[in-house]
Amino acid sequence: MSNENWHLQKSVPLTLVFALLIQAVALVWFFAELDNSITANYTQVSKHEARIESLEVNVQGQAVSLARIDENIRHIRTTVDRVLLVDNQPPFDGLRLEE
């Protein structure tokens, strides 16, 4: 075993300075790309939100139309039942084939 004490040199290798500089540039580049990605995602999310709102309005309109159609069908069945009762026929309960 050696009794020599270890020590730090006051000189800094040029390669270490170069490596630290490259890491700093890479870090700045990484954060710039990250910021670009965040901005692009924000833009896409905004477009999707507008599209979803439009689709929700369309779906709500379709639900209202479907409710109107159901009400019209109910009214038609009531009218058909009333006509059949006038003719002394049993109420209409769907399509039946004559036997």
C-alpha positions as CSV (number, residue, x, y, z in Angstrom):
1,M,0.0,0.0,0.0
2,S,1.2,3.5,-0.8
3,N,1.4,6.2,1.9
4,E,1.0,8.9,-0.7
5,N,-1.9,11.3,-0.1
6,W,-4.3,11.9,-2.9
7,H,-4.9,15.4,-4.2
8,L,-6.8,17.4,-6.7
9,Q,-5.1,19.1,-9.6
10,K,-5.9,22.7,-10.3
11,S,-5.9,22.1,-14.0
12,V,-9.2,21.3,-15.8
13,P,-8.9,19.1,-18.9
14,L,-10.3,20.7,-22.1
15,T,-12.4,17.6,-22.8
16,L,-14.3,18.1,-19.5
17,V,-15.1,21.7,-20.4
18,F,-16.2,20.5,-23.9
19,A,-18.3,17.8,-22.4
20,L,-20.0,20.2,-20.0
21,L,-20.7,22.6,-22.9
22,I,-22.2,19.9,-25.0
23,Q,-24.5,18.8,-22.1
24,A,-25.6,22.4,-21.6
25,V,-26.5,22.7,-25.3
26,A,-28.3,19.4,-25.2
27,L,-30.3,20.4,-22.2
28,V,-31.4,23.7,-23.8
29,W,-32.3,21.8,-27.0
30,F,-34.3,19.3,-25.0
31,F,-36.3,22.0,-23.2
32,A,-36.9,23.8,-26.5
33,E,-38.3,20.7,-28.0
34,L,-40.4,20.0,-24.9
35,D,-41.9,23.5,-25.1
36,N,-42.7,23.0,-28.8
37,S,-44.4,19.7,-28.0
38,I,-46.5,21.3,-25.3
39,T,-47.5,24.1,-27.6
40,A,-48.5,21.7,-30.3
41,N,-50.5,19.6,-27.9
42,Y,-52.3,22.7,-26.5
43,T,-53.3,23.6,-30.0
44,Q,-54.6,20.1,-30.8
45,V,-56.5,19.9,-27.5
46,S,-58.2,23.3,-28.3
47,K,-59.3,21.9,-31.7
48,H,-60.6,18.7,-30.1
49,E,-62.5,20.7,-27.5
50,A,-64.2,22.7,-30.2
51,R,-65.1,19.6,-32.1
52,I,-66.4,17.8,-29.0
53,E,-68.7,20.8,-28.2
54,S,-70.0,20.7,-31.8
55,L,-70.7,17.0,-31.5
56,E,-72.5,17.4,-28.2
57,V,-74.8,20.0,-29.8
58,N,-75.5,17.6,-32.7
59,V,-76.2,14.6,-30.3
60,Q,-78.5,16.7,-28.2
61,G,-80.4,17.7,-31.4
62,Q,-80.7,14.1,-32.4
63,A,-82.0,13.1,-29.0
64,V,-84.7,15.8,-29.4
65,S,-85.6,14.5,-32.9
66,L,-85.7,10.9,-31.6
67,A,-88.1,12.0,-28.8
68,R,-90.3,13.7,-31.4
69,I,-90.3,10.6,-33.5
70,D,-91.3,8.4,-30.5
71,E,-94.1,10.8,-29.7
72,N,-95.3,10.7,-33.3
73,I,-95.2,6.9,-33.4
74,R,-97.2,6.9,-30.1
75,H,-99.8,9.2,-31.6
76,I,-100.0,7.1,-34.8
77,R,-100.6,3.9,-32.7
78,T,-103.3,5.7,-30.7
79,T,-105.0,6.8,-33.9
80,V,-104.8,3.3,-35.4
81,D,-106.2,1.8,-32.2
82,R,-109.0,4.3,-32.2
83,V,-109.8,3.5,-35.9
84,L,-109.7,-0.2,-35.2
85,L,-112.0,0.1,-32.2
86,V,-114.5,2.0,-34.4
87,D,-114.5,-1.0,-36.8
88,N,-114.8,-3.4,-33.8
89,Q,-111.4,-4.9,-34.4
90,P,-108.9,-5.8,-31.6
91,P,-106.2,-3.1,-30.9
92,F,-103.1,-3.1,-33.1
93,D,-100.1,-4.6,-31.3
94,G,-97.6,-4.9,-34.1
95,L,-97.3,-6.6,-37.4
96,R,-99.1,-9.9,-37.6
97,L,-99.4,-12.3,-40.4
98,E,-102.9,-13.7,-41.3
99,E,-103.2,-17.4,-40.8
